[in-house]
Amino acid sequence: MKFKTLLGTGIVGGIGGAGVYGFHSLQPKNLQEYLEWQGFKLVSNSDENTWKAIKKENAPLLKEIFGKDDPETQEIQKWCKDLLPLTDYQEYVSRVSKVCVDSVWTVEGKIIQEKGSTNGLIQKGKDEDFKVAYVFRRHISDFLDLINFHPPQSEEGQPAEEKLDEAKKSFEDWCIGSLAKEANDSLVSNIQTFCSPKGFSTIKELIEKNGEKLLTDSQYTGDLEKKYQEIKDLKTWKDENEQSHSSNEDLKSWCNKNQDKKFSEEGVFAEIYPKFRFRCVKVLST
């Protein structure tokens, strides 16, 4: 019986030893292996945009690590490389998991990772750009809900109040405030779509961007006269041109006066621009 007991003890001990060996063999050997086991993806030195995003998201932490603002990417890469082989690594896990791996998580970070910067977005304080983008996008489904702004309803027969200053504030707050939020595909896409500048500010700049021509161009004198004859007896025209000289020069003067109106001004998009298109833009033959 003693023999059996000793044999049994030996077997248990053998199994136990193998278990201990197996347990230790399953531990990460160093920091790099630990990160990989945790599902982190180390950032390649050639992935410039991801490093830019990491630097943007972790600026305070990087200043703490390197003792200065905006350390060079190469410095960060070397710091990561030197730490990855460490076998005693627990004190570095928190920092390395933010700085050395693809852990980009904010809307701003994701855009930088994709585009290299956020220069394609309207920048904070660019009031005119926000107003122009707003007036051209306010009719898009769900846009007003996204920016949490709804212009007041106008009385019947009266032009709608645009309230561009209030709209601009809500729009800018949404665009700028969303950059620091946790990213999801929908939010990132919406910010890139709605918070980009239109690329023009005046009526004339939009006409030129569209490749259209103005009737005020000397080569379209005949078209200008034809348009004048078309509108000269309309009440809307007469109401605006009480001191008319009764010639196409009146129309030319009106077009020239309004072509430099800015869409960031109240009423330009809703009231002046539709009239301008009808009166001053050459209709191209199809």
C-alpha positions as CSV (number, residue, x, y, z in Angstrom):
1,M,0.0,0.0,0.0
2,K,2.9,2.4,0.7
3,F,4.3,1.6,-2.7
4,K,1.0,2.5,-4.3
5,T,0.8,5.7,-2.3
6,L,4.3,6.8,-3.2
7,L,3.6,6.0,-6.9
8,G,0.4,8.0,-6.8
9,T,2.2,10.9,-5.2
10,G,4.9,10.7,-7.9
11,I,2.3,10.8,-10.7
12,V,0.4,13.7,-9.1
13,G,3.7,15.5,-8.7
14,G,4.6,14.9,-12.3
15,I,1.4,16.2,-13.6
16,G,1.6,19.2,-11.2
17,G,5.1,20.0,-12.5
18,A,4.0,19.8,-16.1
19,G,1.1,22.1,-15.2
20,V,3.4,24.7,-13.7
21,Y,5.7,24.5,-16.6
22,G,2.8,24.9,-19.0
23,F,1.4,27.9,-17.1
24,H,4.8,29.7,-17.2
25,S,5.2,28.9,-20.9
26,L,1.9,30.7,-21.6
27,Q,3.0,34.0,-20.0
28,P,4.2,36.8,-22.4
29,K,8.0,36.8,-22.5
30,N,8.2,40.6,-23.0
31,L,6.2,43.8,-23.5
32,Q,5.8,43.3,-27.2
33,E,4.4,39.8,-26.8
34,Y,2.1,41.1,-24.1
35,L,0.7,43.8,-26.4
36,E,0.2,41.3,-29.2
37,W,-1.6,38.9,-26.9
38,Q,-3.9,41.7,-25.8
39,G,-4.8,42.3,-29.4
40,F,-2.9,45.5,-29.9
41,K,-1.4,46.3,-33.3
42,L,2.0,47.9,-33.2
43,V,2.3,50.9,-35.5
44,S,4.7,50.6,-38.4
45,N,7.3,53.3,-38.6
46,S,6.1,54.1,-42.1
47,D,2.5,54.7,-41.0
48,E,2.9,58.5,-40.8
49,N,-0.8,59.3,-40.5
50,T,-1.3,57.0,-37.5
51,W,1.7,58.6,-35.7
52,K,0.2,62.0,-36.4
53,A,-3.1,60.9,-34.9
54,I,-1.3,59.4,-31.9
55,K,0.6,62.6,-31.3
56,K,-2.6,64.6,-31.5
57,E,-4.6,62.5,-29.1
58,N,-1.8,62.0,-26.6
59,A,-0.1,65.4,-26.5
60,P,-0.2,65.8,-22.7
61,L,1.1,62.2,-22.1
62,L,3.9,62.7,-24.6
63,K,4.9,65.9,-22.9
64,E,5.0,64.0,-19.6
65,I,7.2,61.3,-21.2
66,F,9.6,63.5,-23.1
67,G,9.5,66.7,-21.1
68,K,8.6,68.9,-24.1
69,D,5.8,69.8,-26.4
70,D,5.5,68.0,-29.8
71,P,8.4,65.5,-29.7
72,E,9.6,64.2,-33.0
73,T,7.9,61.1,-34.3
74,Q,11.4,59.4,-34.5
75,E,11.9,60.0,-30.8
76,I,8.6,58.3,-30.0
77,Q,9.4,55.4,-32.3
78,K,12.7,54.9,-30.6
79,W,11.1,55.1,-27.1
80,C,8.7,52.4,-28.1
81,K,11.3,50.2,-29.7
82,D,13.5,50.3,-26.6
83,L,10.7,49.2,-24.3
84,L,9.2,46.4,-26.3
85,P,11.9,43.8,-25.4
86,L,11.5,44.4,-21.6
87,T,10.6,41.4,-19.5
88,D,9.7,43.5,-16.5
89,Y,7.2,45.7,-18.2
90,Q,4.1,46.2,-16.1
91,E,4.8,49.9,-15.2
92,Y,5.0,50.7,-19.0
93,V,1.8,49.0,-20.2
94,S,-0.5,51.9,-19.7
95,R,1.7,54.4,-21.6
96,V,2.8,52.1,-24.3
97,S,-0.8,50.9,-25.1
98,K,-1.6,54.6,-25.9
99,V,1.6,55.7,-27.7
100,C,3.0,52.7,-29.5
101,V,0.0,50.9,-30.8
102,D,-2.9,51.7,-33.1
103,S,-5.3,52.8,-30.4
104,V,-6.7,55.9,-32.2
105,W,-10.2,56.5,-30.9
106,T,-11.4,60.1,-31.4
107,V,-13.2,61.5,-34.4
108,E,-10.3,63.9,-34.9
109,G,-7.8,61.1,-34.6
110,K,-9.6,58.9,-37.1
111,I,-9.8,61.8,-39.7
112,I,-6.0,62.5,-39.2
113,Q,-5.3,58.8,-39.6
114,E,-7.2,58.7,-42.9
115,K,-6.4,62.1,-44.3
116,G,-3.2,63.2,-42.6
117,S,-4.8,66.3,-41.0
118,T,-8.1,68.0,-40.4
119,N,-7.2,70.9,-42.7
120,G,-10.1,69.8,-45.0
121,L,-12.6,70.8,-42.3
122,I,-13.8,74.3,-41.5
123,Q,-11.5,75.6,-38.8
124,K,-12.6,77.1,-35.5
125,G,-13.4,80.8,-35.8
126,K,-14.1,80.8,-39.6
127,D,-17.5,82.3,-39.2
128,E,-18.1,83.0,-42.9
129,D,-17.2,79.5,-43.9
130,F,-19.6,78.0,-41.3
131,K,-22.5,80.3,-42.5
132,V,-22.0,79.5,-46.1
133,A,-21.8,75.8,-45.5
134,Y,-24.9,76.0,-43.3
135,V,-27.2,77.8,-45.9
136,F,-26.3,75.2,-48.5
137,R,-26.7,72.2,-46.3
138,R,-29.7,73.1,-44.1
139,H,-32.2,71.4,-46.4
140,I,-30.3,68.1,-46.2
141,S,-32.3,65.5,-44.3
142,D,-31.4,65.3,-40.6
143,F,-28.8,68.1,-40.9
144,L,-30.6,70.5,-38.6
145,D,-31.2,67.7,-36.0
146,L,-27.4,66.9,-36.1
147,I,-26.4,70.5,-35.3
148,N,-29.4,70.9,-32.9
149,F,-30.7,74.1,-34.6
150,H,-34.0,74.8,-36.2
151,P,-34.7,78.3,-37.7
152,P,-38.0,79.9,-36.6
153,Q,-41.0,79.4,-38.8
154,S,-41.9,82.4,-40.9
155,E,-45.4,83.9,-41.2
156,E,-47.3,83.1,-44.3
157,G,-46.2,85.2,-47.2
158,Q,-43.1,86.5,-45.4
159,P,-39.5,85.5,-46.1
160,A,-38.0,83.0,-43.6
161,E,-35.6,84.4,-41.1
162,E,-32.3,82.7,-41.5
163,K,-30.8,83.6,-38.1
164,L,-27.3,82.9,-39.5
165,D,-25.4,84.0,-36.3
166,E,-27.4,81.5,-34.2
167,A,-27.1,78.8,-36.8
168,K,-23.4,79.4,-37.2
169,K,-22.8,79.0,-33.4
170,S,-24.8,75.7,-33.3
171,F,-23.1,74.4,-36.4
172,E,-19.6,75.3,-35.2
173,D,-20.2,73.9,-31.7
174,W,-21.2,70.6,-33.3
175,C,-18.3,70.4,-35.8
176,I,-15.6,71.4,-33.3
177,G,-17.1,69.6,-30.3
178,S,-17.5,66.3,-32.2
179,L,-13.7,66.1,-32.9
180,A,-13.0,65.0,-29.3
181,K,-15.8,62.5,-29.2
182,E,-15.3,58.7,-29.5
183,A,-15.4,57.8,-33.1
184,N,-17.9,55.7,-35.0
185,D,-18.2,55.4,-38.7
186,S,-21.4,57.5,-38.9
187,L,-20.1,60.4,-36.9
188,V,-16.8,60.5,-38.7
189,S,-18.5,60.5,-42.1
190,N,-21.0,63.2,-41.1
191,I,-18.2,65.5,-39.8
192,Q,-16.2,65.1,-43.0
193,T,-19.4,65.6,-45.2
194,F,-21.0,68.6,-43.4
195,C,-18.1,70.4,-41.8
196,S,-16.0,70.9,-44.9
197,P,-16.0,74.4,-46.5
198,K,-17.9,75.0,-49.7
199,G,-15.0,76.6,-51.5
200,F,-16.7,79.9,-52.3
201,S,-18.3,82.8,-50.5
202,T,-20.0,85.1,-53.1
203,I,-22.6,84.5,-55.8
204,K,-20.1,85.2,-58.5
205,E,-17.6,82.7,-57.1
206,L,-20.2,80.0,-57.1
207,I,-21.2,80.7,-60.7
208,E,-17.6,80.5,-61.7
209,K,-17.0,77.3,-59.7
210,N,-20.0,75.8,-61.6
211,G,-18.5,76.7,-64.9
212,E,-21.4,79.0,-65.7
213,K,-21.4,82.3,-67.5
214,L,-22.9,85.7,-66.7
215,L,-25.0,87.7,-69.1
216,T,-23.0,90.8,-68.2
217,D,-20.1,89.4,-70.2
218,S,-19.8,91.5,-73.4
219,Q,-20.2,88.4,-75.6
220,Y,-23.7,87.9,-74.3
221,T,-25.2,91.3,-75.0
222,G,-28.0,89.8,-77.1
223,D,-28.9,87.4,-74.3
224,L,-28.8,90.3,-71.8
225,E,-31.3,92.2,-73.9
226,K,-33.5,89.2,-74.4
227,K,-33.6,88.6,-70.6
228,Y,-34.4,92.3,-69.9
229,Q,-37.3,92.2,-72.3
230,E,-38.5,89.0,-70.5
231,I,-38.5,90.6,-67.0
232,K,-39.0,94.3,-67.5
233,D,-42.8,94.2,-66.9
234,L,-42.7,91.8,-64.0
235,K,-43.9,93.3,-60.7
236,T,-40.8,91.9,-58.8
237,W,-38.5,93.7,-61.2
238,K,-40.4,97.0,-61.2
239,D,-40.6,97.1,-57.4
240,E,-36.8,96.9,-57.2
241,N,-36.1,99.3,-60.1
242,E,-38.3,102.4,-59.6
243,Q,-35.7,104.7,-61.2
244,S,-35.3,102.4,-64.2
245,H,-33.6,103.8,-67.4
246,S,-35.8,101.3,-69.3
247,S,-32.8,99.5,-70.9
248,N,-30.8,96.4,-70.4
249,E,-28.2,98.6,-68.7
250,D,-30.6,98.4,-65.7
251,L,-30.3,94.7,-65.6
252,K,-26.6,94.8,-66.1
253,S,-26.2,97.2,-63.2
254,W,-28.4,95.0,-61.0
255,C,-26.3,91.9,-61.8
256,N,-23.0,93.7,-61.2
257,K,-24.3,95.1,-57.9
258,N,-25.4,91.7,-56.6
259,Q,-22.7,89.4,-57.9
260,D,-20.4,90.0,-55.0
261,K,-23.0,89.5,-52.3
262,K,-21.8,87.0,-49.8
263,F,-23.9,83.9,-48.8
264,S,-22.9,84.6,-45.2
265,E,-25.2,87.7,-45.3
266,E,-28.8,87.4,-44.2
267,G,-31.2,86.9,-47.1
268,V,-28.6,86.4,-49.9
269,F,-29.1,82.7,-50.3
270,A,-32.9,82.7,-49.9
271,E,-33.9,85.9,-51.6
272,I,-31.1,87.4,-53.9
273,Y,-29.5,84.2,-55.3
274,P,-32.6,82.8,-56.9
275,K,-33.3,86.1,-58.6
276,F,-29.7,86.4,-59.7
277,R,-29.8,82.9,-61.3
278,F,-32.9,83.8,-63.2
279,R,-31.8,87.2,-64.3
280,C,-28.1,87.1,-64.7
281,V,-26.9,83.6,-65.5
282,K,-26.7,82.4,-69.1
283,V,-28.8,79.3,-69.8
284,L,-26.5,76.9,-71.7
285,S,-27.9,75.1,-74.7
286,T,-28.4,71.4,-74.1
